[in-house]
Amino acid sequence: MRIGENKVKLTKKDKDILKEIGYLDEDMEQIERATTKTSFELEDKKIRIREVLKLLSRREFLSGIGRSAFHRSCVRNKIYFNSGELFK
């Protein structure tokens, strides 16, 4: 995963993990967009994506961002993913 100024780019390894979880090639664009439209909270405090990536395994993060990209939100290891902004 490469984190730029306002964009996160999924690597081939990330996409392979997402495919193992069950996502399709056509899902990758929406999941990638969700990385910039998702807010994260831990114990009712907003945290940045860089901190989330430190707290979760890569697979846990990708599972969470994939889920919230299509269902607006989810929780992984007490971290709340809110992708509601993606649906506006």
Secondary structure as UniProt FT lines:
FT   STRAND          2..3
FT   STRAND          8..9
FT   HELIX           12..21
FT   HELIX           25..27
FT   HELIX           28..37
FT   STRAND          39..42
FT   TURN            43..44
FT   STRAND          45..47
FT   HELIX           49..55
FT   HELIX           58..71
FT   STRAND          73..76
FT   TURN            77..78
FT   STRAND          79..82
FT   HELIX           84..87
//
